[in-house]
């Protein structure tokens, strides 16, 4: 049914971009693995920030046809998102008159509104953006 729906979209001129998955496997991941059955489907794996090497977590195989940077991507995140982790080191610094507490970074405090993420779902928007730019150029 999913392949039929995507094929219907393709017949209307809609291109679909699908992330390949983050299990470090060659096992087909749907819908990206339907690339041979559906025209206009783009299956996307993740590259490391160097833009050359495939990220270790990225699924792969002949069904993954495109890659884009998807590891260590800075993205926005709700400022209310916070996990249970905390700084691994916290200490008092009496030499500081105002901010006396020093600490390591809390890895899941996203109060700044930005976070560092990795995944093929962060690579797919790069491909979608490139596709949109090509479509605009005609």
N, C-alpha and C positions, 0 to 999 in steps of 0.2 A: 504493500500500500504506500509506503514512503517513497519508493522509487517511482511509482505512478504519479504521486503528487508532485515530485520534483520534475518529472518529465513534463507534466502539465504546465508547470511554471516555465520550463525551458521553451515550450512551444509558444508561450506568450512573450518570449524574449528576455526572461528573467534568468540571470546567472546566480548560482548559489555557491557560497564559500563555506566549507565545513572543516573544522579542526580534526586532526587525525587521532587525537587522544594522547594521554600521558602515561602509558603503562610500559614503555620501553620494550614493546613487543612488535612482532610483525602480524599478529592476529588482526584481521580486518575489523575496523571500527566504523560502525554505521552512524551517520550517513556518508561519511567521507569515502568509505570503501565501495560505494556504489558508483564511483567515478567511471567505470567501464560500461555501466548500464544507463547512465543519465548524461545526456549532452548538457553542456553548460555548468557542470558541477566541478568545483575546484577543491581538491583535497590538499590540506596544508599541514605540514610538519613544522617543528620549531628548530631554529638555529640558535647557537650561542651568540653572545654580543659581538663576537668577531665577524659574524656574518658568513663564515666559511664552514664551520663544523656543526654537525647536527647535535642538538642538545641530548644528553644521555637519556632523559625521560621520554623523549618524543617517540611515538610509534613510527614505524617505518615499513617499507615494503614497496613493491611495484605499484601499489594502489595510491601511494603518497606521491603526488605529482609536482607539488610546489612546496617551497620552504621560505620562511621569513624569520627574522629575529623574534624569538618568543621567550627567551630566558633573560631574567634580570631586567624586565621592562618596568619603567616607572609609570604608574597609572593613578588615576584618582580613586578614592575610596571614601565611603561615608565616614565622617569624623566620629560617629557613635560606635563604629566597629572596634571592639577591643576584646582580646582574649584573656585567658587566665595566666599567661606568662607575665613576668616582670623583669626588672633589671637583675642581672646575675650578681652585680656588686653595687652596694650602696655604702657610702662613707661620709663622714662629716669633715669639712675642711674649715677649720677655725680661722684660717688666714683670709677667707672671703667674707667681706662685710655684709653682703646682701644674700647671695645664693650660696649658702653654706653646704648644701648637700651635693655630692658628686655621685654619679651612677653610670653604669653602662646603659646602652640603649635597651629599652623595653621592646622586644621584637614584634609584639603584636598590639602596640599602642599606635593607632592610626589617627591621632588627634590632629595631625598636620593636614589631613585630607589627601595625602599621597602615600603610596606604598610600592614596594618592589615585588613584582609578581613574576611567575614563570608558568608557561603552559602553551600548548598549541592553540588554545583559545585566545592567547595574546598575540600569536603569529597571524592568525586568520584575518584580523582587521587590517593588517598591513597589506595583505594580498587583496582584500576587498577595496581598500583605498587605491591601490595601484590599478585595479580593474576599473574602478569608477573614473579615474583619471584618463585611462585609455579610451573608455567609452565616450567621455566628453570631447576628446580630441578627434573622435570619429575614426 
